[in-house]
Amino acid sequence: MSDISGQPIAAGPFEHRFRAVRRGIHPGSLGIEIGPYLNPLAAKADGYRTLVVDRYDQATLRERARAKEITPEEIERIEPVDFVGDASRLLDLVRGQGFTGRVDWIVSCHNFEHLPDPIRFLRDCEALLAPGGSLAMIVPDKRACFDRFQPAATLAAMMHAAEETPTPATEAWAAFRQRASSTVLDRDGARTIAWGLAESDPERMVMGDPRLPYGRLQSHLAEGRDPDFSGHRWRCTPAVLEAILFDLRVLGLVGLEVAEMIPTVHGEFTVRLRAAAPGELSVEEICRRRTELHLRAEDEAAVVSRAYMALEAELAAARAALAGVAHAA
């Protein structure tokens, strides 16, 4: 792997992210990266023409990283921030701070699932992209993180969020939805909130006690207090998100379409979007593709179920027995 100038970059645990996202970045092109923090996908230091968006400026980000005892080498990777503010209002943010042009690419890592209004975000990206531009998003797979037992995102819920003005009550409920159903993976006594998909063993899932988050919900609702929730609002697998994006295109709410869906690696998947091809899809094509995507979403949910894994174990044992018989013969 190399930077934009062709110089090698040391491989690391996030190398799969770089390969997938950088395919849409061409030398000399201008782009936006949202919230890169410690792991920029298109670092200015690596020769990319990147405009960084973050809630905090570089000095504040580095101060917060030092407070978490992040290593000096990682802190040094935190880049200057060009637009300080809320990425969920991306177009207003960059226009309000003086940027009047368009960009060739936008990259976003673990941002989409947090957005109060993801439809607005997609439309803002569409407005900022130059012809031929692309949006690449890295999204956690709900099967391989604390969202494991949460219901998947839906088109209707995203459309409703686009019409809703957030209030302290809606934020309190968003916090409760995450906390009451949060799940961890038990690694022989060490518990983690994210894991690789291959490690998603249902027998090692552990849920928490709902009484504490319920108490917090009651307190927030009674006081009319905003819990300042910044957690996950949308839980997806690749097919779940692709189905929603397809419907948004069909309904004319977003003019982007999926150019590439890269399967889950280490608990996260990548989707690249581009301007939708001109022309309308037939009713038959719409129905066929929607059905196929939702069937894929069912399959994705099934492969991490206890019943599926038990059958896989039985099949593996039967194959091993057959191999042993064949070898003996």
N, C-alpha and C positions, 0 to 999 in steps of 0.2 A: 504494500500500500504506500502511496506517496501523496505529497501535498500538490497544490495546483502548479507548482513549478517543476514537479517531477522528483523532488527530493524525498527520500524514504522517511516514513513515520513509523515509530516503534509500534508493533502490534500490542494490543491490550484486550481487556475483557469486553470492550465496546467496539471491536474492529468490525463486527457484522453491521453495526449501525452505519459506520462510515462508508462501507462498500455500497450499501443499498441507497443511501441518500446522495452520495456524490456522483452517482451516475447521471443525475439530472443537472449537474453544475458544470458549465463549460468555462474554459480559461477566459478570463477577462470579463465575465458576466457579473452583474450586480444583483445582490440578493439580501434577504432579511432572515436572520435567525432569531427565534423567539426563546428567551430564557435559557441560554446555553450553560450558564453558571460554570461548573467545574469541567464539563466535557463538551466543549464546542465542536459541532460537526463541521463547521466551515470557518475555522479560526482565521482571524486577520493575520495572526503570527505565521500562519501557513501559506499566506499569499492570496487569500480569498478577499474579494471586495464585498465585505459583509457589513450590513447595518444591523446592529444588535438592539433588540427590544427586551427590556426587563423592568420589573416593578421597582428595582433599586439601581442606583448608579454603581460604578465600579468600586469606589471607595467603601460604600456601605456593604456591598457583596463580599468584599475581601475581609472587612471587619467581622461580619457575621460568620464567615468561614473560619477565621482565627478563633472565634468563640467556641466553635465546634471541634477545635483541635485538628483541623484539616492540615495536611502537610504543606510546607512552604512551596514545594514544587507544584502541587495542585492549585494552590492559591494564585500562583504566578500565571496560571492558565486562564484566570478570570479576566475577560477582556473589557476594554472601554465600552460603555453603553451609550448608544446614539439616541435612543428614544426611551425615556424613563416614564413608565406608566402601565396601565392595564391593557394587556394584549387582547382581552376579550372585546375591546373597542379599538381594534387595530387601525382602521382607516382614520378615525377621528384623531387617534394618538399621533400618527406620523404626519398627517396633514396639519394638525394643530401645532406641531413643532417644526413646521417649515418645509417638509419634504413634499414636493409637488410632482415628482416624476413617477415612473413605474419601474418594477424590478423584474428580473428574469427568473427568479426562483425565491421560494419561501420555504424554510425548513423549521420544523417544530417537533420537539422531543418531549413526550410525556406532558403535554400541555392541553390537548384537545379534551381529554377526559375530565378536566377541571372546570371547563368553561361554563358559565351560567347560560350562555346563549350560543351554542356551537353553530347554528345556522347563520347568525350574524357574522361570526368569525369567517366562515367559508365564503360568504358574500364579500366581506372586506378583502380577503385574499384575492378573490376573483377580480375585484376592482383595481387592485394594486399590481396584478401581474400583466406584463407586456404580452403581446401576441406570441404564442409558442412557449410561454412560461409555465412553470409547474410548481405545485405545492406538495412537499413530502412531509408526512407525519409519522412519527413513531408512537405507537399506542400500546399500553399494556394489555395483554390477553387476560381477560377476567378469570380464566381457568387456572392461572398460575400466579395469583396474588390474593390479597385479602378480600377481593371481590368474589371469590370462588362461588359462594352460595347466594350472591345477589342476583336478582332478575336482570336480564340483558336490556340494554337501551332499546327504545322503540322510536319509530318515526313520529308517532303521535305525541310522545312525551317531549321530543325536541321541538316540535311545532308549538306545543303549549308553552314551553319555556320561552320561545321567541315572542309570545304575546303577553307574557307575565312580567310584571315589575317586581324584582326581588324586594322582599320585606324581611324584617327580623324573624317573622314566623316561618317564611319559606326557607330561610337559611337554617333555622333551628331544625326543621324537618329534614333538610338535606343532611345536616350533621347526624341526626338520629338514624337516618337510613343507612349511612355508612357504618356508624359505630355499633348499632344493634346487631348487624349481620356480619361483622368483620370476622375473618378466619385467619388462622396461622397454620403453618406446616411445622410439625414436630420432628426435628432431626435429632433423635435420641436425646431429648431433653433440651436441646437448643431450638428455640422457636424463631421462625422468620416469617415476614409478611409478603415475601416474593420469592419465587423459585422457578427453575426451569420447567418447561411443560412436561418433559420426560420424567420429572421428579414428582409430578402431580398425583401422588398416591392417595386415594380417598381414605385409606386406613390411617393416615397420619394427619388428617385435617382436625383442627380443634377450634371450636367456636367459644366465644366468651359469654359471660353473664350479662343479660340485657338490662339488668336493674340499674346499673350505674348510668348508661346512656339515657335510659328512661327518666332518671332523676334529673339529669342535665336538661333534657327536653322540657320537662315540666317547669324547671326553673327559668329557662329562657322564655318560654311562652308566657309565664306569669309576670315576668319582669318586662316583657316586650324588648328583650335585649338581643342584639345581633351577636351570634357566637363567633363571627369572623371566620366562617367555615371556608377552608381552602382545599378540601379533600376531593375525592372522586365523585362526580355527579353522573357519569356515563360509563357503563360497563359493556365492553364489546369483545367479541372474537372477530377474526377477519371477515367471516361471512355476514355476521350481524352488522358490522359497520358498512360493508359493501352494499348490503341490501338497503340500508338507510340512505346511503349516498345515491344509489340508483333511483330510489323513490323521489328524493329531492330534485333530481334532474328531471324525472318524468313530470313532476308537478310544476316545473318551471321556477322553483324556489332558489335553486343554485345552478349556475351554468357550467359546473365542473363535472367531469366524469373520471372514473378510475382508469388510469393508464397502466398501472401495475400494482398488484397486491402481493407482497412478499411474505411468505408464511412465517409463523411464529418461530423465533429463535431466542433462547434464554428468556422466555416469558414475555416477549414483546414482538409485535409485527409492524411492518412498514407499508404504508399506502402512498402511492404517488398519483396526484390528480392533475389534469390539464383541462383546457377549455373543451367543452363537449363538441363532438362533431356536428356539423349542420344537418338539419333534416329531422323529421319526426319519426319515432319508432312506431311500428304497427301495433295494434292491440294484441295480436298474437305474440309478437316478440316481447312486449312488456309482460304479459302474463307468464310466458315461458321462463323469462329470466328471473322474475320475482319468485316463482315457484322453485326454481333451481337454487337460488340463493338461500331461501328459507329451509330447503331440504339440507343444504350444506351446513347451515347453522345448527340444525338438529344433530347432524353427524358430529360436528365439533363438540357439542355438549356431551354426546354419548360416549366418546372415546376416553373420557376421564371418569366415567361412572364406575361404581363398584361392580355392577353386573358385567359391563364390558371387560373390565380388567380380569375378572374371575374367568370369563370365557377365554381370554387371551392366555391366561396361565394354563388352563386345561389344554388348549391347543398346543402350546409349547411343550407340555409334558407328553402329549400324544405323539408329537413329532419326534421328540427325543427317544421315546420308546420304539417307534418304528425304525428310527435310525439305528438303534441298538440291535434290533432283530436283523436288519439288513446286513449290519457289520458282522454279526455272528454267523449268518448264512454264508 
